[in-house]
Amino acid sequence: MAAIGVLTMELRIETSHSLKDKRHVVKSLKDKLRQRHNISIAEIDYQDQWQHALMAAVTVSSSRQFAEQVLRAVEQEAYELVGEILTSTTLEWVD
């Protein structure tokens, strides 16, 4: 059975003063994470708020252990890229 993992990341972008500023941060993060990891990633909430973003990264694998490794690496790299604006993360599994 396939393991489907979803990493949800909440960002608080205090330096953003417009939706354009926010989109620049979100798009840059999405592009870098997508390029370096075999994941799908999207902004899933707060699209109309310019200092808040909720993103989800998803991976599918035949091994739950490998899927968790991938998503933990995504979480670590996201923190390295954006630092303290990454305010919370949640890892969930789809059955």
DSSP file (Angstrom, degrees, kcal/mol; ACC not computed):
  #  RESIDUE AA STRUCTURE BP1 BP2  ACC     N-H-->O    O-->H-N    N-H-->O    O-->H-N    TCO  KAPPA ALPHA  PHI   PSI    X-CA   Y-CA   Z-CA
    1    1 A M              0   0    0      0, 0.0     2,-0.1     0, 0.0    60,-0.0   0.000 360.0 360.0 360.0 141.0    0.0    0.0    0.0
    2    2 A A        -     0   0    0     61,-0.1     2,-0.6     1,-0.0    60,-0.2  -0.420 360.0-136.6 -73.5 145.1    1.2    3.5   -0.8
    3    3 A A  E     -A   61   0A   0     58,-4.0    58,-2.3    -2,-0.1     2,-0.6  -0.920  18.2-168.3-102.5 124.5    2.2    5.9    1.9
    4    4 A I  E     -AB  60  94A   0     90,-0.7    90,-2.7    -2,-0.6     2,-0.4  -0.955   6.6-171.7-117.0 115.0    0.9    9.4    1.3
    5    5 A G  E     -AB  59  93A   0     54,-2.3    54,-1.9    -2,-0.6     2,-0.5  -0.861   8.7-162.8-110.9 142.2    2.3   12.1    3.6
    6    6 A V  E     -AB  58  92A   0     86,-2.8    86,-2.6    -2,-0.4     2,-0.6  -0.980   0.7-165.3-125.6 119.0    1.2   15.7    3.9
    7    7 A L  E     -AB  57  91A   0     50,-3.2    50,-2.8    -2,-0.5     2,-0.5  -0.920   9.2-161.6-103.5 116.3    3.5   18.3    5.5
    8    8 A T  E     -AB  56  90A   0     82,-3.1    82,-2.1    -2,-0.6     2,-0.4  -0.854   6.9-169.5-100.1 131.0    1.5   21.5    6.3
    9    9 A M  E     -AB  55  89A   0     46,-3.1    46,-3.0    -2,-0.5     2,-0.5  -0.980   8.1-156.7-125.8 127.0    3.6   24.6    6.9
   10   10 A E  E     -AB  54  88A   0     78,-2.8    77,-1.9    -2,-0.4    78,-1.3  -0.881  12.2-166.4-104.1 131.9    2.3   27.9    8.3
   11   11 A L  E     -AB  53  86A   0     42,-3.1    42,-2.2    -2,-0.5     2,-0.5  -0.934  15.2-162.8-120.2 140.8    4.3   31.1    7.6
   12   12 A R  E     -A   52   0A   0     73,-2.6     2,-1.1    -2,-0.4    40,-0.2  -0.949  11.2-167.3-120.3 106.1    4.0   34.5    9.2
   13   13 A I    >   +     0   0    0     38,-1.6     3,-1.4    -2,-0.5    39,-0.1  -0.700  13.7 171.4-102.2  82.4    5.6   37.0    6.8
   14   14 A E  T 3  S+     0   0    0     -2,-1.1    -1,-0.2     1,-0.3    38,-0.0   0.777  75.1  59.1 -63.3 -29.1    6.0   40.2    8.9
   15   15 A T  T 3  S+     0   0    0     -3,-0.1     2,-0.3    36,-0.1    -1,-0.3   0.564  82.3 104.2 -80.2  -7.5    8.2   41.9    6.3
   16   16 A S    <   +     0   0    0     -3,-1.4     3,-0.1     1,-0.1    34,-0.1  -0.591  39.6 174.1 -78.8 131.8    5.4   41.6    3.6
   17   17 A H        +     0   0    0     -2,-0.3     2,-0.3     1,-0.1    -1,-0.1   0.289  67.1  18.6-118.1   6.7    3.6   44.8    2.9
   18   18 A S  S  > S-     0   0    0     32,-0.3     4,-2.1     1,-0.1    -1,-0.1  -0.975  82.2-101.0-163.0 167.1    1.5   43.6    0.0
   19   19 A L  H  > S+     0   0    0     -2,-0.3     4,-3.0     1,-0.2     5,-0.2   0.836 121.9  59.0 -63.9 -31.5    0.2   40.4   -1.7
   20   20 A K  H  > S+     0   0    0      2,-0.2     4,-1.8     1,-0.2    -1,-0.2   0.922 105.5  47.5 -63.5 -44.1    3.0   40.9   -4.2
   21   21 A D  H  > S+     0   0    0      2,-0.2     4,-1.6     1,-0.2    -2,-0.2   0.929 114.3  47.4 -60.0 -46.1    5.6   40.7   -1.5
   22   22 A K  H  X S+     0   0    0     -4,-2.1     4,-2.7     1,-0.2     5,-0.2   0.931 109.3  52.4 -63.0 -46.7    4.0   37.6    0.0
   23   23 A R  H  X S+     0   0    0     -4,-3.0     4,-2.9     1,-0.2     5,-0.3   0.852 105.4  56.3 -60.2 -34.5    3.7   35.9   -3.4
   24   24 A H  H  X S+     0   0    0     -4,-1.8     4,-2.0    -5,-0.2    -1,-0.2   0.932 111.2  42.7 -61.9 -45.5    7.4   36.5   -4.0
   25   25 A V  H  X S+     0   0    0     -4,-1.6     4,-2.2     2,-0.2    -2,-0.2   0.935 117.8  45.7 -65.3 -47.8    8.3   34.7   -0.7
   26   26 A V  H  X S+     0   0    0     -4,-2.7     4,-2.8     2,-0.2     5,-0.2   0.923 114.5  46.9 -64.5 -46.3    5.8   31.8   -1.2
   27   27 A K  H  X S+     0   0    0     -4,-2.9     4,-2.8    -5,-0.2     5,-0.2   0.905 111.9  50.9 -64.9 -41.2    6.7   31.3   -4.9
   28   28 A S  H  X S+     0   0    0     -4,-2.0     4,-2.2    -5,-0.3    -1,-0.2   0.928 113.0  45.7 -61.4 -45.5   10.4   31.3   -4.1
   29   29 A L  H  X S+     0   0    0     -4,-2.2     4,-2.5     2,-0.2     5,-0.3   0.934 113.8  48.9 -63.8 -46.6   10.0   28.7   -1.4
   30   30 A K  H  X S+     0   0    0     -4,-2.8     4,-2.7     1,-0.2     5,-0.2   0.932 112.2  48.6 -58.4 -47.1    7.7   26.5   -3.5
   31   31 A D  H  X S+     0   0    0     -4,-2.8     4,-2.1     1,-0.2    -1,-0.2   0.908 113.1  46.6 -62.7 -43.5   10.1   26.6   -6.4
   32   32 A K  H  X S+     0   0    0     -4,-2.2     4,-1.7    -5,-0.2    -1,-0.2   0.917 115.7  44.6 -66.5 -43.7   13.2   25.7   -4.3
   33   33 A L  H  X S+     0   0    0     -4,-2.5     4,-1.6     1,-0.2    -2,-0.2   0.905 114.2  49.2 -68.7 -40.6   11.5   22.9   -2.4
   34   34 A R  H  < S+     0   0    0     -4,-2.7     5,-0.3    -5,-0.3    -1,-0.2   0.884 111.8  50.0 -64.3 -38.8    9.9   21.4   -5.6
   35   35 A Q  H  < S+     0   0    0     -4,-2.1    -1,-0.2    -5,-0.2    -2,-0.2   0.861 117.1  38.6 -68.5 -36.8   13.3   21.6   -7.4
   36   36 A R  H  < S+     0   0    0     -4,-1.7     2,-0.3    -5,-0.1    -1,-0.2   0.637 119.6  40.3 -92.8 -15.7   15.3   19.8   -4.6
   37   37 A H  S  < S-     0   0    0     -4,-1.6     2,-1.7    -5,-0.2    -1,-0.0  -0.936  83.0-114.5-133.2 154.1   12.7   17.2   -3.5
   38   38 A N  S    S+     0   0    0     -2,-0.3     2,-0.3     2,-0.0    -4,-0.1  -0.569  73.8 120.3 -88.5  75.1   10.3   15.0   -5.4
   39   39 A I        -     0   0    0     -2,-1.7     2,-0.4    -5,-0.3    20,-0.2  -0.855  61.8-127.7-133.1 164.1    7.2   16.7   -3.9
   40   40 A S  E     -C   58   0A   0     18,-2.2    18,-3.0    -2,-0.3     2,-0.4  -0.944  34.6-178.6-106.7 139.3    4.0   18.5   -4.9
   41   41 A I  E     +C   57   0A   0     -2,-0.4     2,-0.3    16,-0.2    16,-0.2  -1.000   8.4 162.1-144.3 141.3    3.6   21.8   -3.0
   42   42 A A  E     -C   56   0A   0     14,-1.9    14,-2.6    -2,-0.4     2,-0.6  -0.991  43.4-107.4-153.0 155.1    0.9   24.5   -3.0
   43   43 A E  E     +C   55   0A   0     -2,-0.3    12,-0.3    12,-0.2     3,-0.1  -0.788  38.1 178.7 -81.2 125.2   -0.4   27.4   -1.0
   44   44 A I  E     +     0   0A   0     10,-3.1     2,-0.3    -2,-0.6    11,-0.2   0.534  53.0  15.2-113.0  -8.3   -3.7   26.1    0.5
   45   45 A D  E    S+C   54   0A   0      9,-1.2     9,-1.3     1,-0.1    -1,-0.2  -0.987 101.4  39.0-159.6 165.5   -5.1   28.9    2.6
   46   46 A Y    >   +     0   0    0     -2,-0.3     3,-1.5     7,-0.2     6,-0.3   0.770  58.2 152.7  63.8  31.0   -4.8   32.6    3.4
   47   47 A Q  T 3  S+     0   0    0      1,-0.3    -1,-0.1    -3,-0.1   -24,-0.1   0.783  72.6  47.9 -60.7 -27.1   -4.3   33.6   -0.2
   48   48 A D  T 3  S+     0   0    0      2,-0.0     2,-0.5     0, 0.0    -1,-0.3   0.410  93.6  87.9 -96.4   2.3   -5.9   37.0    0.4
   49   49 A Q    X   -     0   0    0     -3,-1.5     3,-0.7     3,-0.3   -31,-0.1  -0.890  64.3-155.1-102.4 128.3   -3.8   37.8    3.5
   50   50 A W  T 3  S+     0   0    0     -2,-0.5   -32,-0.3     1,-0.2    -1,-0.1   0.495  88.8  39.1 -87.4  -1.9   -0.5   39.5    2.8
   51   51 A Q  T 3  S+     0   0    0    -34,-0.1   -38,-1.6     1,-0.1     2,-0.4   0.231 108.8  64.0-123.8  14.0    1.4   38.4    6.0
   52   52 A H  E <   +A   12   0A   0     -3,-0.7     2,-0.3    -6,-0.3    -3,-0.3  -0.999  52.9 173.0-142.1 136.9    0.1   34.9    6.4
   53   53 A A  E     -A   11   0A   0    -42,-2.2   -42,-3.1    -2,-0.4     2,-0.5  -0.998  16.0-160.8-144.4 145.6    0.4   31.7    4.3
   54   54 A L  E     -AC  10  45A   0     -9,-1.3   -10,-3.1    -2,-0.3    -9,-1.2  -0.991  20.4-178.2-125.5 121.5   -0.4   28.0    4.7
   55   55 A M  E     -AC   9  43A   0    -46,-3.0   -46,-3.1    -2,-0.5     2,-0.4  -0.869  13.3-155.8-121.3 151.9    1.4   25.6    2.4
   56   56 A A  E     -AC   8  42A   0    -14,-2.6   -14,-1.9    -2,-0.3     2,-0.4  -0.996   2.1-165.3-130.4 131.5    1.2   21.9    2.0
   57   57 A A  E     -AC   7  41A   0    -50,-2.8   -50,-3.2    -2,-0.4     2,-0.4  -0.944  13.6-167.7-112.1 136.0    3.8   19.6    0.6
   58   58 A V  E     +AC   6  40A   0    -18,-3.0   -18,-2.2    -2,-0.4     2,-0.3  -0.964  10.0 178.0-128.9 139.6    2.8   16.1   -0.4
   59   59 A T  E     -A    5   0A   0    -54,-1.9   -54,-2.3    -2,-0.4     2,-0.4  -0.982  13.1-154.0-136.6 152.5    4.8   13.0   -1.3
   60   60 A V  E     +A    4   0A   0     -2,-0.3     2,-0.3   -56,-0.2   -56,-0.2  -0.988  24.5 157.4-125.8 134.2    3.8    9.4   -2.2
   61   61 A S  E     -A    3   0A   0    -58,-2.3   -58,-4.0    -2,-0.4    -2,-0.0  -0.973  50.9-122.8-150.1 160.8    6.0    6.4   -1.7
   62   62 A S  S    S+     0   0    0     -2,-0.3     2,-0.5   -60,-0.2   -58,-0.1   0.643 103.2  58.3 -78.1 -13.6    5.8    2.7   -1.2
   63   63 A S     >  -     0   0    0    -60,-0.2     4,-2.3     1,-0.1     5,-0.2  -0.969  66.1-157.8-121.7 123.3    7.5    3.1    2.1
   64   64 A R  H  > S+     0   0    0     -2,-0.5     4,-2.5     1,-0.2     5,-0.2   0.875  98.1  56.9 -63.0 -36.4    6.1    5.3    4.9
   65   65 A Q  H  > S+     0   0    0      2,-0.2     4,-2.0     1,-0.2    -1,-0.2   0.916 109.0  44.9 -61.6 -43.5    9.6    5.6    6.4
   66   66 A F  H  > S+     0   0    0      2,-0.2     4,-2.5     1,-0.2    -2,-0.2   0.911 111.8  52.2 -67.8 -41.9   11.0    7.0    3.1
   67   67 A A  H  X S+     0   0    0     -4,-2.3     4,-2.4     1,-0.2    -2,-0.2   0.904 110.2  49.0 -60.2 -41.6    8.0    9.4    2.7
   68   68 A E  H  X S+     0   0    0     -4,-2.5     4,-2.5     2,-0.2     5,-0.2   0.896 109.0  53.0 -65.8 -39.2    8.6   10.7    6.2
   69   69 A Q  H  X S+     0   0    0     -4,-2.0     4,-2.0     2,-0.2    -2,-0.2   0.932 110.3  48.0 -58.6 -46.6   12.4   11.1    5.5
   70   70 A V  H  X S+     0   0    0     -4,-2.5     4,-2.1     1,-0.2    -2,-0.2   0.937 114.0  45.3 -60.9 -48.5   11.5   13.2    2.4
   71   71 A L  H  X S+     0   0    0     -4,-2.4     4,-2.4     1,-0.2    -1,-0.2   0.845 111.1  52.2 -70.2 -32.8    9.0   15.4    4.2
   72   72 A R  H  X S+     0   0    0     -4,-2.5     4,-2.4     2,-0.2    -1,-0.2   0.876 109.8  50.5 -67.5 -36.0   11.3   15.9    7.2
   73   73 A A  H  X S+     0   0    0     -4,-2.0     4,-2.5    -5,-0.2    -2,-0.2   0.887 110.2  50.0 -66.4 -38.8   14.0   17.0    4.8
   74   74 A V  H  X S+     0   0    0     -4,-2.1     4,-2.7     2,-0.2    -2,-0.2   0.924 111.0  49.4 -62.7 -45.1   11.5   19.4    3.2
   75   75 A E  H  X S+     0   0    0     -4,-2.4     4,-2.1     2,-0.2    -2,-0.2   0.922 112.5  47.3 -60.1 -46.1   10.7   20.8    6.6
   76   76 A Q  H  X S+     0   0    0     -4,-2.4     4,-2.3     1,-0.2    -2,-0.2   0.922 113.9  46.6 -63.6 -45.2   14.3   21.3    7.5
   77   77 A E  H  X S+     0   0    0     -4,-2.5     4,-2.3     2,-0.2    -2,-0.2   0.889 109.1  54.7 -67.1 -38.4   15.2   22.9    4.3
   78   78 A A  H  X S+     0   0    0     -4,-2.7     4,-2.6     1,-0.2     5,-0.4   0.926 109.7  47.9 -59.3 -43.8   12.1   25.2    4.5
   79   79 A Y  H  X S+     0   0    0     -4,-2.1     4,-2.5     1,-0.2    -2,-0.2   0.911 111.0  50.8 -63.4 -41.7   13.3   26.4    7.9
   80   80 A E  H  < S+     0   0    0     -4,-2.3    -1,-0.2     1,-0.2    -2,-0.2   0.858 114.7  44.7 -63.2 -34.2   16.8   26.9    6.5
   81   81 A L  H  < S+     0   0    0     -4,-2.3    -2,-0.2    -5,-0.1    -1,-0.2   0.886 131.5  16.4 -78.6 -40.3   15.4   29.0    3.7
   82   82 A V  H >< S-     0   0    0     -4,-2.6     3,-1.2     1,-0.2    -3,-0.2   0.580  85.9-167.4-114.6 -12.6   12.9   31.2    5.6
   83   83 A G  G ><  +     0   0    0     -4,-2.5     3,-1.9    -5,-0.4    -1,-0.2  -0.340  66.2   4.6  66.8-135.7   13.9   30.9    9.2
   84   84 A E  G 3  S+     0   0    0      1,-0.3    -1,-0.2    -2,-0.1   -72,-0.1   0.574 113.3  77.9 -67.9 -11.4   11.6   32.1   11.9
   85   85 A I  G <  S+     0   0    0     -3,-1.2   -73,-2.6    -6,-0.1     2,-1.2   0.706  75.1  85.3 -72.8 -14.2    8.7   33.0    9.5
   86   86 A L  E <   +B   11   0A   0     -3,-1.9   -75,-0.2   -75,-0.2    -1,-0.1  -0.748  61.2 173.0 -81.3  99.0    8.0   29.3    9.5
   87   87 A T  E     -     0   0A   0    -77,-1.9     2,-0.3    -2,-1.2    -1,-0.2   0.781  53.6  -1.3 -88.1 -28.1    5.8   29.3   12.6
   88   88 A S  E     -B   10   0A   0    -78,-1.3   -78,-2.8    -3,-0.1     2,-0.3  -0.992  53.2-162.9-160.3 155.6    4.5   25.7   12.6
   89   89 A T  E     -B    9   0A   0     -2,-0.3     2,-0.4   -80,-0.2   -80,-0.2  -0.980   2.8-167.8-138.5 151.2    4.5   22.4   10.8
   90   90 A T  E     -B    8   0A   0    -82,-2.1   -82,-3.1    -2,-0.3     2,-0.5  -0.994   8.2-154.9-140.2 132.9    2.2   19.4   10.9
   91   91 A L  E     +B    7   0A   0     -2,-0.4     2,-0.3   -84,-0.2   -84,-0.2  -0.940  22.1 173.1-109.5 124.5    2.9   16.0    9.3
   92   92 A E  E     -B    6   0A   0    -86,-2.6   -86,-2.8    -2,-0.5     2,-0.4  -0.895  22.5-137.4-129.2 158.7   -0.2   13.9    8.5
   93   93 A W  E     -B    5   0A   0     -2,-0.3     2,-0.5   -88,-0.2   -88,-0.2  -0.951   9.8-141.8-119.9 136.4   -0.8   10.6    6.7
   94   94 A V  E      B    4   0A   0    -90,-2.7   -90,-0.7    -2,-0.4    -2,-0.0  -0.848 360.0 360.0 -96.3 125.7   -3.6    9.8    4.3
   95   95 A D              0   0    0     -2,-0.5    -1,-0.1   -92,-0.1   -93,-0.0   0.441 360.0 360.0 -91.0 360.0   -5.0    6.3    4.7
